[in-house]
Amino acid sequence: NCSFGIKLFMECVMDILKAIVLGIVQGLTEFLPISSSGHLMIVESLLSFSGGGMFYNVMLHVASLLAVVIVFWKDVVRILKNPLGEEMRHIVLATIPTVIIALVVNHFCNDYMLKSFVGFGFLISAIVILITSILQKQSKSVCFENMTNRKAFTIGVVQGLAVFPGISRSGSTICAGLVQKVEREKSASFSFLISVPVILGGMVFELAGGIKNGFGSVSALPCIFGFLASFVVALFSIKFMMKIVKKGNWWGFSVYLFLLSVFVLLNQFVFGWF
């Protein structure tokens, strides 16, 4: 009947809107130094809805990956043309500790433990960004150095710790590069380039889970709209972050993350929400 058709239509519209919201949050927070995992947890809890299943999560990974490849197309082509070169070696060295730490954390920490950490993760990210910003201001005459194997590995370790919700992957890795006197734009571009194997790993993990447990009901329209929203916003986020890091004026993210951590911790431990 007519009412049933209207109900189905409204449910479809709501699913699309939810997918778009999650896609925007994913695309915006994946590459800005504010933690995508932490923000997705907050959005899902505040609005009482979750993502569109494993297939939708895979589509978000594809959107992020495509955005990085497009923005850094020249770098990607150059690296692929010389797979045994120094840049590829640095990416591999950064990926190894990331994978090891992620596997260990996921083995010993359940979803509840990780969710309980998100407020502290935001606070840690805020402190790291603030300290890095202060150090940058105090060392205007710093002599930048080249990326080395040790620096790449250290950045990879920091990237692995970002598996904890609230700890920003992009923020922590860029800060790790800057603290080690890697040039600003190089620190940012390296952070985004080493996200490629991480995103690919996330896709494989989601696909493996889907093959094992089933992908559930897959709705095409929410996936398409969510993918497009995430992709477009991710492109903007990457380019915006590159400009911010180049100027060296990104302490505002620290203020935002500190306020967000207070909000989450109060609601989590005082009011019992989240």
C-alpha positions as CSV (number, residue, x, y, z in Angstrom):
1,N,0.0,0.0,0.0
2,C,0.9,3.7,-0.2
3,S,2.0,4.0,3.5
4,F,4.2,1.0,3.2
5,G,5.9,2.5,0.1
6,I,6.4,5.8,1.8
7,K,7.9,4.0,4.8
8,L,10.4,2.1,2.6
9,F,11.3,5.3,0.8
10,M,12.0,7.2,4.0
11,E,14.1,4.3,5.3
12,C,16.1,4.4,2.1
13,V,16.6,8.2,2.4
14,M,17.7,7.9,6.0
15,D,20.2,5.1,5.1
16,I,21.6,7.4,2.4
17,L,21.9,10.3,4.8
18,K,23.6,8.2,7.4
19,A,26.0,6.9,4.8
20,I,26.8,10.4,3.7
21,V,27.4,11.6,7.3
22,L,29.7,8.8,8.0
23,G,31.5,9.3,4.7
24,I,32.0,13.0,5.4
25,V,33.3,12.2,8.9
26,Q,35.7,9.5,7.5
27,G,37.0,11.7,4.7
28,L,37.5,14.7,6.9
29,T,39.1,13.1,9.9
30,E,41.2,10.4,8.2
31,F,43.7,13.0,7.0
32,L,43.3,15.9,9.4
33,P,45.1,15.3,12.8
34,I,42.0,14.6,14.8
35,S,41.5,10.8,14.6
36,S,38.9,9.2,12.2
37,S,38.3,6.2,14.5
38,G,37.6,8.4,17.5
39,H,35.2,10.7,15.6
40,L,33.3,7.8,14.0
41,M,32.8,6.3,17.5
42,I,31.4,9.6,18.7
43,V,29.1,10.1,15.7
44,E,27.8,6.6,15.9
45,S,27.0,6.9,19.6
46,L,25.5,10.4,19.4
47,L,23.3,9.6,16.4
48,S,22.6,6.0,17.4
49,F,23.6,4.4,14.2
50,S,26.5,2.5,12.9
51,G,28.1,2.1,9.5
52,G,26.7,0.2,6.6
53,G,28.5,-3.1,7.3
54,M,31.8,-4.5,6.1
55,F,31.2,-3.7,2.4
56,Y,30.5,-0.1,3.3
57,N,33.7,0.1,5.3
58,V,35.6,-1.3,2.4
59,M,34.2,1.4,0.1
60,L,35.3,4.0,2.6
61,H,38.8,2.5,2.5
62,V,38.7,2.6,-1.3
63,A,37.7,6.3,-1.2
64,S,40.6,7.2,1.1
65,L,43.0,5.3,-0.9
66,L,41.9,6.9,-4.2
67,A,42.2,10.3,-2.7
68,V,45.8,9.8,-1.6
69,V,46.7,8.3,-5.0
70,I,45.2,11.2,-6.9
71,V,46.8,13.9,-4.7
72,F,50.2,12.2,-4.7
73,W,50.0,10.7,-8.2
74,K,53.5,11.8,-9.2
75,D,55.1,10.5,-6.0
76,V,53.2,7.2,-6.3
77,V,54.3,6.7,-10.0
78,R,57.9,7.6,-9.1
79,I,58.0,5.2,-6.2
80,L,56.5,2.3,-8.2
81,K,59.0,2.9,-11.1
82,N,61.8,2.3,-8.6
83,P,60.4,-0.4,-6.2
84,L,63.9,-1.1,-4.8
85,G,64.7,2.6,-4.2
86,E,65.1,4.5,-1.0
87,E,61.6,5.9,-0.9
88,M,60.0,2.4,-1.1
89,R,62.4,1.1,1.5
90,H,61.3,3.9,3.9
91,I,57.6,3.1,3.3
92,V,58.3,-0.6,4.0
93,L,60.3,0.2,7.1
94,A,57.4,2.4,8.4
95,T,54.8,-0.2,7.6
96,I,56.4,-3.2,9.4
97,P,56.2,-1.9,13.0
98,T,52.7,-0.5,12.2
99,V,51.4,-3.9,11.2
100,I,53.1,-5.7,14.2
101,I,51.7,-3.2,16.8
102,A,48.2,-3.2,15.2
103,L,48.1,-7.0,15.3
104,V,49.2,-7.2,18.9
105,V,46.7,-4.5,20.0
106,N,43.8,-6.1,18.2
107,H,44.7,-9.5,19.7
108,F,44.8,-8.3,23.3
109,C,42.3,-5.4,23.3
110,N,38.6,-5.9,22.7
111,D,36.2,-3.3,21.3
112,Y,35.1,-2.2,24.7
113,M,38.6,-1.5,25.9
114,L,39.4,0.4,22.7
115,K,36.2,2.5,23.0
116,S,37.0,3.3,26.6
117,F,40.3,4.8,25.5
118,V,39.0,7.3,23.0
119,G,38.9,10.3,25.3
120,F,42.4,9.7,26.5
121,G,43.5,9.3,22.9
122,F,42.1,12.7,22.0
123,L,44.0,14.2,24.9
124,I,47.3,12.5,23.9
125,S,46.9,13.8,20.3
126,A,46.2,17.3,21.6
127,I,49.4,17.3,23.8
128,V,51.5,15.9,20.9
129,I,50.4,18.5,18.4
130,L,50.8,21.3,21.0
131,I,54.3,20.3,21.9
132,T,55.3,19.9,18.3
133,S,53.9,23.3,17.4
134,I,55.8,25.0,20.3
135,L,59.0,23.3,19.3
136,Q,58.5,24.5,15.7
137,K,58.0,28.1,16.8
138,Q,61.1,28.0,19.0
139,S,63.3,26.5,16.3
140,K,62.7,28.7,13.3
141,S,66.3,28.3,12.2
142,V,66.2,24.5,12.4
143,C,68.3,22.8,9.8
144,F,66.1,20.2,8.1
145,E,67.5,16.8,7.4
146,N,66.7,14.0,5.0
147,M,64.5,11.0,5.8
148,T,66.5,8.0,7.0
149,N,65.8,4.4,7.7
150,R,65.7,5.0,11.5
151,K,63.4,8.0,11.1
152,A,61.0,6.1,8.8
153,F,60.9,3.1,11.3
154,T,60.2,5.5,14.2
155,I,57.4,7.1,12.3
156,G,56.0,3.6,11.6
157,V,56.1,2.8,15.4
158,V,54.1,6.0,16.1
159,Q,51.7,5.1,13.3
160,G,51.1,1.7,14.9
161,L,50.2,3.4,18.2
162,A,47.4,5.3,16.3
163,V,45.4,2.0,16.3
164,F,44.1,3.3,19.6
165,P,40.9,5.4,19.0
166,G,41.5,9.1,19.5
167,I,45.2,9.0,18.6
168,S,45.4,10.6,15.2
169,R,47.4,8.6,12.7
170,S,48.2,11.6,10.4
171,G,48.8,14.0,13.3
172,S,51.2,11.7,15.2
173,T,53.2,10.6,12.2
174,I,53.6,14.2,10.9
175,C,54.7,15.2,14.4
176,A,57.1,12.3,14.5
177,G,58.7,13.5,11.3
178,L,58.9,17.2,12.4
179,V,60.5,16.3,15.8
180,Q,63.1,14.3,13.9
181,K,63.8,17.5,11.8
182,V,62.3,16.1,8.6
183,E,61.1,19.0,6.4
184,R,57.5,20.0,6.9
185,E,56.1,19.1,3.5
186,K,58.1,15.9,3.4
187,S,56.8,14.9,6.8
188,A,53.2,15.5,5.7
189,S,53.6,13.7,2.3
190,F,55.4,10.8,3.9
191,S,52.6,10.5,6.4
192,F,50.0,10.3,3.7
193,L,52.0,7.9,1.5
194,I,52.5,5.4,4.3
195,S,48.8,5.5,4.8
196,V,48.4,3.6,1.5
197,P,49.6,0.2,2.8
198,V,47.7,0.8,6.0
199,I,44.5,1.5,4.1
200,L,45.1,-1.5,1.9
201,G,45.6,-3.6,5.0
202,G,42.3,-2.4,6.4
203,M,40.6,-3.3,3.2
204,V,42.0,-6.8,3.3
205,F,41.0,-7.2,6.9
206,E,37.5,-6.1,6.2
207,L,37.2,-8.3,3.1
208,A,38.5,-11.3,5.0
209,G,35.9,-10.7,7.8
210,G,33.2,-10.3,5.1
211,I,34.2,-13.6,3.4
212,K,34.3,-15.4,6.8
213,N,31.2,-13.9,8.4
214,G,29.2,-12.6,5.4
215,F,28.8,-9.0,4.2
216,G,25.2,-8.8,5.3
217,S,22.7,-6.9,3.4
218,V,24.4,-4.5,0.9
219,S,22.5,-1.5,-0.2
220,A,24.0,0.1,-3.4
221,L,22.8,3.7,-3.0
222,P,24.1,4.3,0.6
223,C,27.5,2.8,-0.4
224,I,27.7,5.0,-3.5
225,F,26.7,8.2,-1.8
226,G,29.0,7.4,1.2
227,F,31.9,6.6,-1.1
228,L,31.5,9.9,-3.0
229,A,31.1,12.0,0.1
230,S,34.2,10.4,1.7
231,F,36.3,10.7,-1.5
232,V,35.5,14.4,-2.2
233,V,36.0,15.4,1.5
234,A,39.2,13.4,1.7
235,L,40.7,15.2,-1.3
236,F,39.9,18.5,0.4
237,S,41.3,17.3,3.7
238,I,44.7,16.2,2.3
239,K,45.3,19.4,0.4
240,F,44.1,21.5,3.3
241,M,46.4,19.6,5.7
242,M,49.4,20.1,3.4
243,K,48.9,23.9,3.4
244,I,48.5,23.9,7.2
245,V,51.7,21.9,7.8
246,K,53.6,24.1,5.4
247,K,52.6,27.2,7.3
248,G,53.4,25.5,10.6
249,N,50.4,27.0,12.3
250,W,48.2,24.1,13.3
251,W,48.0,24.4,17.1
252,G,44.2,25.0,16.7
253,F,43.8,21.3,16.2
254,S,45.3,20.8,19.7
255,V,42.7,23.1,21.3
256,Y,39.9,21.3,19.5
257,L,41.1,17.9,20.5
258,F,41.6,19.0,24.2
259,L,38.0,20.3,24.3
260,L,36.8,17.1,22.6
261,S,38.7,14.9,25.1
262,V,37.1,16.8,28.0
263,F,33.6,16.4,26.5
264,V,34.1,12.6,25.9
265,L,35.7,11.9,29.3
266,L,33.0,13.8,31.2
267,N,30.2,12.0,29.3
268,Q,31.9,8.7,29.6
269,F,32.9,8.7,33.3
270,V,30.5,11.2,34.9
271,F,27.3,11.0,32.9
272,G,27.7,7.3,31.8
273,W,27.2,8.1,28.1
274,F,29.3,6.5,25.4
